Amino acid sequence: MWNSFWRSRDRFSLDQLRYLTDQLTKVQIINEVNKGFVIEALRSIAELITYGDQHDPSFFEFFMEKQVMGEFIRVLKLTRTVSVPLQLLQTVSIMVQNLKSEHAIYYMFSNEYINYLITYPFDFRNEELLSYYISFLRAISGKLNKNTVSLLVKTHGDEVVSFPLYVEAIRFAFHEESMVRTAVRTVTLNVYHVGDDSVNRYITSTPHKDYFSNLVSFFRKQSMDLNKLLSDTQLNPGPDSMSAIIAAIDEIEDNLYYFSDVVSAGIPDVGRLITDGIMMILTFPLLLPSLRVMPNNDMQHGAAPSLYLLCCILRIVKIKDLANTIAAALFYPSKAFTNSSQGFHSDGILVQNDCTSSNLSLREVLLAYVTKGNDVLVLGSLSVLAILLQTKELDESMLDGLGILPQRKQHKKLLLQALVGEGSGEEQLFSSKSNRDGIGTDINVYHQKIKEQYGVSFLPSDAGISPHIHRFQVINALVSLSCRSDISAEILWDGGWLLRQLLPYSVSEFNNHHLELLKVSYKSYASALVEEVRGIWSDLLISVLCDEWRKCKRAMESSSPRKEPNCILLLPWKISSGGHIPEGSSFAAGKRMHELVKVFVLLHQLQIFTLGRTLSEQPLIYPPGDLPANCRAQGSGIDVSGPKAGTEVSLGNALPCRIAFEKGKELHVYFLAISLGISGWLVVAEELPLKKSHGVVRSVAPLAGCNPRIDDNHATWLHLQIRTSSLPFVNPVHFKDFRKKKTKASVDGRWTLSFKDEETCKSAFLMTVEEINFLSNEVHRRLKPLLNLETPIDLPGSSFCFPEDSYSYRTHPN
């Protein structure tokens, strides 16, 4: 019989389907002899039914007439091997996925055949079988709608009492294999989006509603695992630490996006179930207790993952009650949630929280992190505040109570109240303060909910305090942050963005003290910038400043923060990934200069903003000035593009010397130091034998940062420090290359020039110093309008950055 299976026959014909079905019905036992035929027959039937669905309806009519689905079930009961169930599940999955006819799908889902397969006791110890089974469930769920779902459920009256597809799928919701979990989520989402009321009541009834709290419990475990991973990698970082953390973060955020997708289905009570789960299982017992200031002001590691998770929850899971409950909880002190709960510990293990911190509310703890925390805690707190500010689900009274409601929104609200004649809206609208006397009634509603529904009996420590005071505290913290010198410029920019969002609408909270703090800090950084005029990177100072001005302006005027919440956790690894840079090297000086410029630009723009002046697209600087008399660059025939290796130069101002670029290969060359505006170069050229007083450039290096020095023991030797021609930290392309060869690239070079006598060596030294002074003075002169806040914008002779001031932060390469 089995040999006849392979005889010549039209593969895609009704005869072939009839033959396969007939042979399958004759199978009474499945063993090693006929197993291959059964598997091939199941596979071929799937192909034929799919073909017939698109080309010939008689194929599926035959399939129904002969009740082939019943034959599949019979074959399944006969088998004792794994391979046949594997093929059977694949066959039915292919048919369900590819059938286009509604009539065909209705038949497949009727007669309880599908439900029988769903509930069949497969041996899921076989991972491949489990994979095929989950794919089978997913294929079925993809065909669900309000009509087909009724074929897969059992009802009693109007109520669903059994839904095997859903119940069996969620059994594997927390399987260790992520592909299985993902497929189960697809099944559940397909069920939720059907929109059948009776099905919706079924999934939110006992015990099926436990799935949502189990989801949050699973998410809590993942959060704890993430915290432990962070703690472990801080103690013992490895080459794969960053990738492991990113993978864990992706898993965390995928879970939250699944919550969001579930909520978007609009099933009544699901939003409440998820909100209750997140608050009771995660937020109250785990996240909020981790936010505290220790007595010794030690900012513990556990706060960082809590801040990150709060940001993600508010940003991704769009539930009004959830957002407002989290915000309302920030008015309570940390100890309100620590009596019977646990928080993240710095070693990554949950321990009983025995912190005896003060009665600061969590809102005040966030501000304490801003004013006293390290980079990670500052960034985390700023991220929470920024996301709260942008969360549309938050009531405006909640934002007002937190002190982060822009006054423009207050005016809009009071205007509406005045128009409809509510309360004293008109009086407050035209009042100089426009503040309510205390926290709004909307907040009280959520405080009552926290007490009655979640059992938090503690009184909020911020209750009854005017939002005006809270706005003052926020502004005060952000101004204080702007004046901190121990926080990276990138994070200060984030604080500047938030300050700018609030500042123009919190005029009464921004006082002379704040203005003076910003002014003092600005003057300090302006003085430091002047010192950089004579620093190692003076030739690139203006180009860096112009570029950072543009970046800062874009960042300040952006409608949303620049960073994703995951930056809170990745920040320590981002800092360490730059590699070790020797402290005394030009690269270290370049990083300091870059940080200084970024902070100076931020403070300058904030000052302009507080003065009510328009922020220009470019910083105001003087245009290029006249070249000094007897300019060596012009005398040497060098233009603004600078000298390049292999080009001809005049040696009229050059001094003869010897240099060895390779050991044992000393060259007789001419040395020239030249500056042209804000650029400068050290040039070594070889004299042309047939054209005296002219030479060919052999090597070029930056003039700035060369630090000329005559050797203490050999008065004819001149030492010059040679730095790179570009700043890789401010150019992503160059920085990527730099990180690949950072050990070698971060070491500065050196030239040692040997002159014929002490007088010539001293002349070379003085020439170099003079050209450095020309360059530095020109940089200082051009920056003067920027260093004086009182400089009018239409200052005669001033201009904005010229394009040539910023050419990729490079001088010409060696």
N, C-alpha and C positions, 0 to 999 in steps of 0.2 A: 504493500500500500504506500509506503513512504517513498519508494522510487518513482511512483506515478506522480508524486507532487512536483517533480522537476521536469515532467514532459512538456513539450512545446505547447504554449497556449498564450493568447493575447493577454498580456499582464494586466492591463486596465480594462477589463471586460466584466460584464455581469456573470458570464460563465465562470470566470476565475473566482469571483466572490462566492458563487453558488458552490463551486467545487471545494473551496477552502472551508466554507461553513459545513458542508456535508462531511468532510473528513474530520473536522473538529468534533462534530457530534458523535463520531464513532470512538473517540478517545474515552476509555474507561479507566485507564490508569496511566500515570505519568512516571516514567523512569528514564534512565540514561539513554535508552534506545530511541524513544520517541520525543524526548525533551526538546531536541533541536527543531523538530517539525512544529511542535506546539508554539514555540517562541516565534518561529518564522511566520506561522499562520497568523498569530496575533498581530505581528508587525505589519504584514501585508494587508490584513483586513483594515487596519487604520488608514493605510495609504488609499485603498480602494474607496472607503467611505468618504474620505476627504475629497478624492477625485470626483466621485459621484455627486457630492453636494454642489460642486461647481459646474458639472457638465451633464449629469443624467440623474433626475430624481428617482428613477426606478431602483438605483442602488440602495438608497436609504429605505425605500418602500420594502425591498426584499429584507433588509436588515431588521425592520420592524416586524414584518410578517413571520420571519423565522425566529424572532425573539433572541437575537444573537447576544444581546446583553445578558440574558439568562444563561446562555452557554458560557459566557465569560465567568459568571459567578460559579457555575458548575465546575469549570476547569480549575478555578482558584481553590475550590474545596478539595479537589483531587490531589493537588500538588503538595509535595513535601520538600521541595527545593526552593531556593531564593530566586533563582533566575526567572522562573515563570511569573511569580508575582511582580517582579521588576518590570517585565515586558508588558504585563497586563495593565499596570498603573500607567506606564508610558503610553500604551495604546489608547486607553480611555482619555488621558490628558491631551494627546494629539487630536483626537476626535473632537473633544469639547472645545479646545482652543480654535480649531479651524472650521468648524461648522458655522455657516453663515445663516442657514435657514432657521427661523424662529420655531417652526414646526419640529425640526430635528432636535433642537435644544430642549423643547418641551418634552419630547419623547424621552430623551436621555435622562432628564431629571425626574420623570414620573416613574411609577412602578417600584419605587424604593430601591432600585438597583444602585444608584449613586450613594444613597445613605448606607446601604449594606457595605459597600466598599469603604466608605468613610469610617465605619465603626468596626470593620473587620480586625481581628487581633493579629496584625502583622508583628513579626519579630523585629522590633526597632533597634535591637542590639546591633543589627547590620546597618552601618551608617549610610551605605548606598541606597538601601531600601527606604530608610527614613527620608533621604533626599528626594527620591522619586515620589514618595507619599506626600511630602509637603508641596512639591510642584503640582501634584494632582489636586490638592486642596486649592492652591492658588489659581489653577486653570478654571476650576468650578466657580470660584468667587468672581472671576473676571466676567462671567456671564450673568451675574445677579442683577435683577431689576425688580420692580414691584410685582411683576407677574411671575417671574421664575422663582423668586424666593419662596413663594407659597408652596411650591412643589417639594421644597427641602425641609419644611418645618411641619410639626404636628401641632394642632390647635385643639383647644377645648373652649367652645364658644368663640369669643373674639380674642382669646388670649393664647399666645404661643406657649406651649408646654415643653417642646423639644426642638432643638436646632443643632443636630450633630456636627454640621460643618463648623460652626462657631465654637462649640464646646471642645471638639477635638483639636481644633487649631490652637486655641489658647493654652492647651496642655503643654505646648512646646514654645510658649512665648518667651521663656527664660532659658532656653537651651544654651549650652556652652558654645555652640557653633553660631557665629554671627550671621551666616547665610540663612540658617534656619529661622533665626529671630526676625530677620528682614522679611522673609517670605510670609511668616505668620502675621506680621504687621500689615503687609499688603492685603492678606485675607480679611483681617479685621476692618481695615479702612474701606474695603469694597463692601463689607456688610453694613458699616455705619452709614455709608453714602447712598444706600438704597432708599432710605427715607420712609421705611414702612413703620407705622406707629406701633403696631403690635410687636414687631421685632425689637424696636427701640425700648419698649417697656420690658421685654424679656431680658435684654442685656443689662438693664439698670436695676433688675430685681435681684433679690437674694437667691442663690449665692453668687450669681454671675457678676454682680457689681464689684465683687472683691477683686476682680481682674484689675480695676483701675488703682486700687490701693496697693496691689501687688506690683503694679508698674512703678509706682513711686518708691516702694521698698527696694525694688531692683535698682532704680536710679540712685537711691541713697547708697546702696552698696558700691555702685560704680563711683560715686563721689568720694566715698571713703577710700576706695582703691586708688583713686587719683591722688588724694592727699598723701597717702602712704608712698606712692611712687615719687611724688615731688620731694618728700622728706628724705627718702632713700637715695635719690639721685643727687641731692644736695650734699649728703654725707659721702657718697661714693659715686661720683659722676663717671660715666663710661662713654665710649664712642657712639653708642646707640641711645643715649639718654634723651636727646632732643626728639628723635623719631618716635620713641616710646611715649613721650609726653604728648606729642602731636596726635598720635593714634588714640590715646585715651581721651584727649579733648574732642576729637572728631566723634568718638562714640558717645560722649556726654551730650554734645550738641545734636547729634542724630536723634537721641532719645527725646530731647526737648522739642525738636521739630515734629516728631511723631505725636507728642502730646498736642501740639498746635494743630496738626492735621486731624486728630480725633475731635478736637473742639470745633474745628471748622465745619464738621458734619452737621452741627446744629441740633444734636440730640438733647432733649430736655434732661436736666439733672447731671449730664456727664461733666459739664463745666464745674458744677458744684462738687461732684465727687473728686475730680482732679484737684480743684482748689483745696478741698479739705485734706486730701492726701498730701499735697505739697506743704501745706502749713503744719499739719500735725506730725507727719513722719519725717519731714526734711527741715523746714525752715525754723520752726520753734525749737525742736530738740537738738539740731545740729548746726545750722548756719548762724543764727543770731547769737547763741552763746559763745561763738568763736570770736565775736567782735567785741573786744574789750581792751582797755589800756591797763597794763600791769602796773603795780605800785612803783616799780623801778623804771617805769616808762619803756620797758622792753616790749617792742612790737613783735609778737609771736608769729611764727610762720603760718599757723592755722587760719589766720584772718584772710590771707591771700586767696585760697581756694573758695572761702565763703563769699568774699566780694565778687569773685569771678562768677560763681554759680548764681548769686543774686542778680548780677547783670544779665546773664543768659536767660534766666527765668523771666525777668521783666521784658527783655527784648524779644523773646521768641514766643512765649506762651501768652497769647492775647486774650486774657480773661479779666474783665473789669473788676470783679470781686477780689481776684487774686492780687492784682496790682495794688488796689487800694488797701487790702489787708496787710500786705507787706509794708507799704508806706506807713500805715497807721502804727504798725509794730515798732517803727523807728522812734516813736515818741516815748517808748518804754526804756527803762534801764536794762542792761544786759542780764542782771540778776533776776529779772522777772521771768526769765525762761530757763534758769539754771537750777532751780530747786529740785526738779525731778528729771533733768535732762542732761545731755552730754554735748560736748563740742569738740571740734577738731583740735587735736594736740599737735605740738610741733614735731613729735616723732612719728606722726601719721597714724597713731592709734587713738581710738576714742577713750577718753578717761573722764572720770567725774570732774566736773568743773568746780573747783574750790576757790575761784578767784574772789578776792575781797576788794574789788575795785570800788570806786566811788559811785555815787548815784547818777553819773552822767547818763543821759539818754543815748540810745544808739545813734541818733542823729548827731549828737555832740561828739560821740566817739569817732564818727566819720570825719568831722571837722578837726578833731584832735590828730587823726592820722594825716590830714592835709598839712597841719602846721608842725607836726613833730615826727611823723613817720618817715621811713626810708622810701626809696624810689617806688618799690612795689606797692606799698600801702598807700602812698600818695596817688599813684596811678589808679589803684583799685577804688579808692574813695571818690576820686574825680569821675571815674567811669560810672559808678553807681549814681552819683548826683546828676551827671549828664543824661543818663538813660531815664532816670526819673523825670527829668525836665522834658524829655521827648516822648514819654509814654502817653499816648493819646487816651488810653483807658483810665488814666488817673483823673479824679475830680480836681477842678481848679482850686477848690478849697484845701485839698490835700497838698497841692504844690505851694499854695500860699502859707499853709501851716509849716511846711518844711523850709520856708524862706527862699524858695527858688521859683516863685511865680513872677514872671516879668510884669512890670507895672502896666505895660500896654494891654495885657490880658485882663488885668484888674480894671482898667479904664473901660474896656469893652464890656465887661460884666456889669460894672456899675452903671454904664450908659443904658444897658438893657433894663436894669432895675428901675432906673429913672424914667425910661420910656413907658414902662408898664405900671409905674406908680408904686413900686414895692419899697417899703422901708424908707431909709434915708439915702437911697442911692444917689439922688441928685446932689444932696448936700456933700456926700463923700466924694463924688466925682470931681467937684470943683474945690475940694479941700486940698491943702498943700501936702497932706500926708496920705489921704485916701486909704486909711487902714481901718480894719475892724478892731474892736477892742480885744478879741480873744480868738481862740481856735474855732473854726467853723463847725456848724452842726453836722455836716457830712462826716467830719472826722469823728465826732462823738458817736455817730451811728456805728462806725467800724470799731471804735474802742469798746462799745457795748457788745458788739459781735464777738470780739476777741475774749471778752469776759464770759459771756453766756455760752457761746458755741464751742470755744476752745479751752475754757476753764482757766484762763489767766486772770488771777484775782488781783494782781498788782495794779496800782494806779499809775497811769502814764505820768512821768516826771515833768513833761512839758505842757501839761493840761492848763488851759486858761491863759497862756502867755501870748502876748500880741505877736502876730506875724512880723510886725515891724522889727521886733527884737531878733527874731530868727533870721530875717533878711540881713540885719546888721551883722550877726554872727557869721553868716555865710560870706558876705562881702569882706569882713575882717579877716577870715581864714584865707580867702583867695588872694587878698592883697599881701598878707604875711607870706604866703607861699611864693608869690612873685619876687619877694625880697630874700628868699633863702638861697644860699650859695652852695648848699650840699645836695642839691637835687639837679638831675640832668636837664639840659635845656629842652629836650624833646618833651619831657613831662611838664616843665614850666609852660610850654606852649599850650598843652592841654588845659592847664589851669587858666591861662590867659584867654583861651576860647570861652570857657565857662564864665569867667569874669566879664568878658565882653557881652555875653548873652544877658547878663543881669544888670550890668552897670548903668546903661542909659535909662533903665526903668526903676532904678533904686537910688535916685539922686539923694534922697533924704538920708539914706544909710551910708552913702559915701561922703566922708567928712574930710576936714582939713588934715586930720592926723593921717588918714590913708594917703592923701595926696602927698604929704610930706615924706611918708615912708617910701612911696614910689620914686619921689624925686631924689631922695638920698641914695637909694639903690641905683638909680639911673646914673647919677653923678659918679658913683663908685665904678660902675662898669664903663662909663665914658673915659674915666682916668686910665683904667686898665687897657682900653682900646688904644689910647694915645701911646701907651708903653709898647703895644704891639707894632706901632709904626716903625720902631727900630728893632723889631723882633726878627725871628728866622724866616717868617713867611710874609714879610711886609709887601713883597711884590704881588702877592695874591690877595692881600687884605681887602682891597676895594672890590675885586671881582667876587670874592666870597660874600662880602657884605651885600652887594647888589642882588646876588642870587637868593640869599637867605631872606632878604627883605621881601622879595616876590613870594617866596614860599610861605613866610609868616603871614603876609597879608591874605593869601589864599586860605590859609588855615584859620585865621581869625574870622574871616567872612564866610566860612563854610557853614552850611545849614546843619551839619551834624559833626560829631567828633571824628577825628581822623583814624582812630584805632579801634580794632575789634576787641571784644572783651578778653579773648585768649592772650592778648599781649600782657595782661596782668601776670599770667603764669609763665609766659615765655621770656619775659624781660630779663631774669637772671642769666638765662642761657644766651640770649642775644648779646648781653654785655660781655660774657666770657668767651663767646665765639670769635671776638675780634683778635684773640691771641695776645700774648705778652709783647708789649712794646717797651723797649728800654727807656727808663725815665728821662735820661738826659739826651735822648735822640731827637732828631728833627721831627719825627713822626709824633712823638709825645707832645712836642711844642705845637705841632699842627692841630692835634686833637684839642688841646687847650684853647688855641686861637679860634677854632671852629665853634666850640662850646661858648666861648666868650662872645663871639659875634652874634650867635643865635639869641643869647640872653639880652645882649645890648639892643638888638633889633626889636625883640618883644617889648622891652621896657620903653623903648623910644615910641613904638606904635601905641602902647597903652597911654603914654603921656600925651601924645597927640590926640588920642581919643578922648581923654578926660578934659582936655582943653577945648573940646568942641570943634577941632579943626579937621578938615578933610584929609584923609590918608592918601598920599600920592602913590602911583603905581611903582615908582622907583624912589630910592633915597635921594635927598637933595644934596648934591656935591658940586664943587667947582669943576669947570671943564679943564682939560689939559692946559698947562701954563707954557710960557716961553722956555726954550732950552737955554741952559747957562752958556755964557761966553766960552769960546774954545771948547765946545762940547766934543768929547773924545769919540762919541758914537758917530757924529757927522764927519769928523776928521778921519775916521777909519772907514767911511763909506758904508755904514750900517744903518738901515732904515728901521721902521717900526716893527717889521716882521722878525728882526733879530738875526744874529749870525747863525749859520748852519754849517755843519761839517762838510768840507769839500768846496766851500765858496771862497772867493778871494776877498781879502781885506788889506787895507793900508796899514803898514807897521810903523807909521810916523810917531805914534804915541806909545808903541809897545817897547818892552824891555826884554833883552836877551837873557835866557836862563837855560837850565837843563832840568829834565823831568824823566822819570821812568814809569811808564804805565804797566810794564811787565818786568819781572825780575831779570836783571842783567842786560836790559835793553834800554840804555839811556839815550835820550833824544836831545838835540840842540834845537830849542824852539824860542818863540817870542811870546811873552805874557802881556795880556791887556785886560784891564777892568773897565767896563763901560756901563753907563746907565742911559736910559732913554725914557723920560717921563717916569712911570711907575714900574718899569721893567728894567732889569739889569742882568749882565752876564759876565762870567769869567771866560776868557778866550785864550786858548793855546794854539798858536799857528806856526807852521814851518815856512821859512823864507823860500821864495821862488828863486831858483838859481839864475834865471835869465831876466828877472824883473826885480831889481833891488828895491827895498822899502815896501815890498808887497809880499804877501804870503797866503798860504792856503790853510783854512781853519782845520785843525786836527781834532780838537775837542772843545765842547762848550758845557758850562755848568752855570747854575743860578748864582747871581751875585749876592742876593739876600741870604743871610744865614751862614755866610762863608767864614765868619769869625777869624779874620786874618791875625796871625801871630808869628813873630820872629822867634826862632828857636833860642832857648836860654843858653845853650852851649855852642851853637853854631850860628853866628850872627849873619851868615849869608844864606841861611835857609828860611823860607817863608812857608808856614803851614796854613792850609786852607781847608775848611770843612766843606764837604760836598754833599748836599742833600739832593733828594729826588726833585724832579721838575714839576711834580703834580701832587695834589692832596687826594689820596684815594678815598678818604672818609666821606667826602662830599660828592663823589662821582660814583654811582653804582657800578658802572662797567669797570672802572679802575679798581674799585674796592674789591670786586669779585676776583680780579687777577691778583690783587695784593694778598688776599687771604690764602690763595693757593701757594704763594711763595713768601709768606709773611716773615718767616725767620730770617731769610736772607735780605728781604726788601727793607726791613725796619732798621738795618744797620747802615749808618751814614758812611760815605766814602771820605777819602782825604787825598789832597794833593800836597806834595812837598816840592817846592821849587828851589833850585840851587842857583844863586846868582854869582857873578864873578867877584863881587866885592860887597862890603857892608853897605856902602852908599847906595848901590843899585838896589839891594834888597830893601833898604829903608824907603827908597823911592817907590818901589812896587807896593810896599805896605801902605804908604801915604796915598798913593793913587787909588788903591782899593777902598780905603777908609773914606776918601773924598767922594768916590762914586756911590758908596753906600749912603753917605749923607745926602747927596743929591736926590737919590731915590726916596729916602725916608722923608726928607723935607717936602718933596712933591706930594707924597701920599698924605702927609699931615695937612698940607695946604688945601688939598682937595676935600679932605674930610671936615674941615672947619665948620661949614654950614650945618652939618649933621650933628656936630658936637654941642651946638647951642640951640636949645629948644626955642629960644626967643627969635631965632632967625626967621624973617618973613619969607613966605614961599616965593615971592617974586623978587628975591634978592638979586640986584644987578650982577651979571657975570656968573651966576650959579646955573647949574643945569642938572638934569637927571643923568643916571649912569649911561655912558656910551657903550655901544655894543662891544667895542674892543676892550672894555674894562673886564669883560667876563668871557674868556675863551677857554672854557672847560678847565679852569683852574690850572693851567699849564704854562710854564715857560718852555722855551724850546729844548727838546731832549738833547742829551749828550751825543 
